[in-house]
Amino acid sequence: MKKLIFATILMLISFVLSAQTENLSIDNLPKSSPFSKAKTFNRWSIGAAGLLTYANTDIASSDFNGDYVKRNPGIQVDVTRFLSHSVALQLRYLYGNISGENKDLSYETTINSEATLSIIGSIGNISFLDKKNNLNLYASFGLGIINTTADMRYKHSTKTPIDYGSPNEQIAVFGLGLKYKVTTHAAITLEGTYHHSNSDKLDGYVNVLTNYDDYTTLGLGLAYTLGKKKEALEWRNPILPIAENKPIVIMQDTNSS
């Protein structure tokens, strides 16, 4: 399944890149005023990413290098609406798996669905001072619902574990990502997200003395801007029109006769 997910992402990236032939030079950017309205730009984008999940639960706390760390595949898709060049709203759906073990217990959990609504803020376009603005660092925070089915087992006992079914639980997500624009409409994304649940049942084992179960995802994917306008609001450099309209000052040579 892991190979299938990442093969799908790579095929999607290859398709979009081959379909895009527009030049990203400054000549293609609209000559608008510093106070251009948002509707003059493309404001919607869609995205997909392949994931690796790392669980942090009662049974196994993953420190990425621990003896019992388990990495599992996942996939996410999202739709984003940009309100300005630095703020956006994003609806995201995730499917995947988490697992872990210790000396006595092991578990495998299917994340049947996780739906979240997040607000995204650009921490700063890293290439903001360049006319070709193609590298962006962003952070996000959101809330949503997660539905899981856990399969927990005792390693050295015939005791039957409690079956919690497939509960719906609240979840909060905190993300940090990097986006690189490769064409006018397409960008590669690299993102890490911390998922903090309001449940102690993600691993199928409830311990009243511990905190809620969490997990982390690392994702590599593609974002694609929708619309026929020449520029996306996400990549808008608000200083650019000012620089374009800056009057030219001709310096005279006072030494010339």
C-alpha distance (Angstrom), angle and dihedral (degrees) to the residues before:
residue distance angle dihedral
M1 . . .
K2 3.81 . .
K3 3.83 91.1 .
L4 3.81 91.3 47.3
I5 3.80 93.3 52.6
F6 3.78 95.5 49.6
A7 3.82 92.3 42.0
T8 3.82 88.1 55.3
I9 3.81 91.8 50.9
L10 3.81 92.5 48.7
M11 3.80 91.4 49.2
L12 3.80 90.4 50.4
I13 3.79 91.6 50.5
S14 3.82 92.2 48.0
F15 3.80 91.7 49.7
V16 3.79 94.7 51.2
L17 3.80 94.5 44.5
S18 3.81 91.9 50.4
A19 3.81 91.0 48.1
Q20 3.78 94.3 52.0
T21 3.79 115.9 80.8
E22 3.80 100.8 154.4
N23 3.79 118.7 125.8
L24 3.80 115.7 -118.5
S25 3.80 93.9 -152.4
I26 3.80 120.5 129.9
D27 3.82 89.7 -109.0
N28 3.82 89.3 72.9
L29 3.80 94.8 56.5
P30 3.82 117.7 100.0
K31 3.79 116.1 -105.6
S32 3.81 96.1 -128.0
S33 3.75 133.1 155.5
P34 3.84 123.2 -96.7
F35 3.82 87.6 -105.4
S36 3.80 99.7 52.6
K37 3.79 114.4 155.5
A38 3.80 119.1 -113.1
K39 3.81 91.6 -117.3
T40 3.80 90.4 68.6
F41 3.83 89.2 70.0
N42 3.81 136.8 58.1
R43 3.82 106.0 -92.6
W44 3.82 105.8 175.6
S45 3.79 129.3 76.3
I46 3.80 137.3 170.6
G47 3.78 127.2 -152.7
A48 3.79 145.7 -176.2
A49 3.80 132.2 -169.0
G50 3.78 141.1 -178.6
L51 3.80 113.7 -129.1
L52 3.77 144.6 -155.9
T53 3.81 114.3 -154.3
Y54 3.81 127.8 -151.3
A55 3.82 117.4 -167.6
N56 3.80 126.8 -144.0
T57 3.82 107.8 -170.4
D58 3.81 142.1 132.1
I59 3.79 92.0 -84.9
A60 3.78 98.4 45.3
S61 3.79 129.5 11.7
S62 3.77 107.1 -161.7
D63 3.78 117.9 -145.3
F64 3.85 91.3 175.0
N65 3.82 89.9 -111.1
G66 3.81 101.7 46.8
D67 3.78 123.5 126.6
Y68 3.81 91.8 -112.8
V69 3.80 99.1 39.0
K70 3.81 112.7 139.2
R71 3.78 124.2 -161.6
N72 3.78 117.7 -160.0
P73 3.81 134.7 -180.0
G74 3.76 127.0 -110.7
I75 3.78 141.9 160.6
Q76 3.79 134.4 -143.4
V77 3.80 136.0 -170.7
D78 3.78 127.9 -168.0
V79 3.79 146.2 -178.7
T80 3.81 119.0 -146.7
R81 3.81 132.1 -164.1
F82 3.81 116.3 -164.0
L83 3.80 116.4 -145.0
S84 3.79 94.1 -178.5
H85 3.80 137.8 -13.2
S86 3.83 88.6 -81.2
V87 3.84 106.5 31.1
A88 3.82 131.2 58.8
L89 3.81 142.9 159.7
Q90 3.80 119.4 -131.1
L91 3.81 133.1 -165.8
R92 3.81 111.7 -160.4
Y93 3.81 136.5 -175.9
L94 3.83 122.2 -163.1
Y95 3.79 134.1 -171.1
G96 3.80 125.3 -179.1
N97 3.78 149.9 104.5
I98 3.79 138.3 -91.6
S99 3.80 128.3 -168.7
G100 3.78 142.6 168.2
E101 3.77 146.5 159.4
N102 3.77 145.7 -159.7
K103 3.80 131.5 -169.0
D104 3.83 92.9 -72.3
L105 3.80 108.2 24.8
S106 3.79 141.0 38.2
Y107 3.78 133.5 -177.9
E108 3.78 144.6 -178.2
T109 3.78 119.8 -158.7
T110 3.78 128.9 -169.3
I111 3.79 115.4 -148.0
N112 3.79 96.2 -145.4
S113 3.78 91.5 -174.1
E114 3.77 141.6 -18.8
A115 3.80 118.4 -170.1
T116 3.80 119.7 -175.0
L117 3.80 139.0 172.1
S118 3.80 112.9 -149.4
I119 3.77 139.8 179.9
I120 3.80 114.2 -135.6
G121 3.77 125.8 -156.0
S122 3.79 126.5 -171.4
I123 3.78 107.1 -128.5
G124 3.77 85.7 -160.2
N125 3.75 139.1 -48.3
I126 3.79 101.2 -104.5
S127 3.81 90.4 -149.5
F128 3.81 91.9 41.2
L129 3.81 95.2 130.1
D130 3.79 92.3 52.2
K131 3.79 121.5 88.2
K132 3.79 88.6 -132.4
N133 3.78 100.2 61.7
N134 3.82 106.3 -168.6
L135 3.82 109.7 138.9
N136 3.79 122.7 72.5
L137 3.82 135.3 177.2
Y138 3.80 117.1 -159.3
A139 3.81 143.4 172.7
S140 3.80 130.1 -153.9
F141 3.79 141.7 -166.3
G142 3.78 126.6 -169.6
L143 3.78 148.8 158.0
G144 3.77 131.0 -139.9
I145 3.79 151.5 128.0
I146 3.80 128.5 -74.4
N147 3.82 126.3 -163.7
T148 3.80 118.1 -163.5
T149 3.80 141.3 172.2
A150 3.81 115.2 -153.3
D151 3.80 128.8 -160.6
M152 3.81 108.6 -164.1
R153 3.82 123.4 -179.8
Y154 3.81 137.6 -172.0
K155 3.79 110.9 -130.1
H156 3.80 99.1 -156.0
S157 3.79 103.3 24.5
T158 3.77 140.0 64.5
K159 3.79 90.3 -140.5
T160 3.79 112.2 134.1
P161 3.83 112.8 -124.0
I162 3.79 121.3 -132.7
D163 3.80 113.5 -94.6
Y164 3.82 108.9 -136.1
G165 3.79 93.9 -180.0
S166 3.80 118.0 -147.1
P167 3.80 106.6 -42.5
N168 3.80 126.2 -173.1
E169 3.80 111.1 -130.2
Q170 3.79 136.7 178.3
I171 3.80 118.4 -105.9
A172 3.79 137.7 -174.0
V173 3.80 122.3 -153.7
F174 3.80 130.2 -157.5
G175 3.80 117.8 -170.6
L176 3.78 140.4 -176.1
G177 3.79 121.2 -172.3
L178 3.76 149.1 166.4
K179 3.79 124.0 -140.8
Y180 3.82 127.2 -165.6
K181 3.80 120.2 -166.6
V182 3.80 112.3 -138.7
T183 3.82 99.4 170.8
T184 3.79 135.8 7.9
H185 3.80 89.8 -87.4
A186 3.81 106.8 22.9
A187 3.79 133.3 69.2
I188 3.81 135.3 175.3
T189 3.82 114.5 -127.6
L190 3.79 131.7 -156.0
E191 3.80 114.6 -175.0
G192 3.78 141.4 169.1
T193 3.81 118.8 -160.3
Y194 3.80 131.9 -173.3
H195 3.83 113.9 -149.3
H196 3.81 113.6 -158.3
S197 3.81 112.2 -170.4
N198 3.79 129.6 -158.8
S199 3.80 88.9 -136.8
D200 3.80 140.0 81.2
K201 3.80 92.0 -158.1
L202 3.80 103.2 80.8
D203 3.80 90.0 102.8
G204 3.81 95.2 36.7
Y205 3.81 91.4 -112.9
V206 3.81 122.2 102.7
N207 3.80 118.4 -157.5
V208 3.80 113.6 178.1
L209 3.80 91.3 -159.5
T210 3.80 95.5 60.4
N211 3.78 136.2 66.6
Y212 3.77 127.4 -101.3
D213 3.81 121.0 -70.9
D214 3.80 119.8 -96.4
Y215 3.77 139.6 176.6
T216 3.81 139.5 -167.4
T217 3.79 130.6 -138.1
L218 3.80 130.9 -157.6
G219 3.79 113.4 -162.1
L220 3.79 139.0 -172.5
G221 3.77 117.1 -169.9
L222 3.77 152.9 125.6
A223 3.80 132.1 -89.1
Y224 3.80 120.0 -160.4
T225 3.83 124.1 -163.5
L226 3.79 115.9 -138.7
G227 3.80 123.7 -145.2
K228 3.79 141.9 63.1
K229 3.79 99.4 -107.5
K230 3.79 118.3 112.5
E231 3.80 96.8 -119.4
A232 3.80 136.0 41.1
L233 3.79 117.8 -134.9
E234 3.80 89.1 -134.4
W235 3.80 91.3 64.3
R236 3.78 96.0 39.2
N237 3.79 113.3 131.8
P238 3.85 103.9 -153.6
I239 3.79 91.3 -162.0
L240 3.80 93.5 56.7
P241 3.85 98.0 80.2
I242 3.79 89.7 49.8
A243 3.77 90.2 52.0
E244 3.80 91.1 47.0
N245 3.80 92.5 51.0
K246 3.80 94.5 44.6
P247 3.83 109.3 127.0
I248 3.80 116.8 -115.3
V249 3.77 113.4 -117.3
I250 3.79 114.2 -152.3
M251 3.80 112.3 -150.7
Q252 3.78 114.1 -147.7
D253 3.78 121.8 -142.5
T254 3.80 104.3 -120.9
N255 3.79 90.5 -167.4
S256 3.78 94.3 62.8
S257 3.80 118.3 97.9
